[in-house]
Amino acid sequence: MAPSADVDDRAVIGEGSSIWHLAQVREHARLGRDCVVGRGAYIGSGVTLGDNCKVQNYALVYEPARLGHGVFIGPAVVLTNDTYPRAVTPEGDLKSADDWEAVGVTIEEGAAIGARAVCVAPVTIGAWALVAAGSVVTKDVPSHALVAGVPARQIGWVDREGRPLVATGDGRWVSSSGTDHYVVVDGALNPAAN
């Protein structure tokens, strides 16, 4: 842990995890084993990271976000937590934690969020999905989906390495290695029977 990192004593940090300069990890956050939290990143109160997660420089992961194992959060990504953000109540008083209900972003195993993307809570990013850099995610993303744009829209599918799948023309999708074949059933990518 870097000397300039601000890690609350009530946070749980898994074995082998690294927290770099100027990063903040709030109370009751739980980081799994072998996680990396980059320079200036923020991990909110009660946020959960699985094992082997990477949260790159200046990313903001607000509570109550939940990240599965092997999730990648690119530089300057923001995971929001307030559906109707306001600094003050309708009466003009400064809002406190009691004046709103935090909603979170859930990111499932192996998914990756590209640099400067924003995920607007509440959304779920499916396992092994890939959100392109600069995207704004406002809807759930299926597992293995590739989404891009503002707002983010699905533009393809990716394999577990994050490489785009190729349509074969017969309703199937194949990995770049040619070894893994998939079909889409009800909007979900499934392994194809050979």
Summary of the structure (lengths in Angstrom):
residues: 194
radius of gyration: 18.1
end to end distance: 48.1
largest distance: 63.5
contacts: 639
relative contact order: 0.09
helix: 2%
strand: 35%
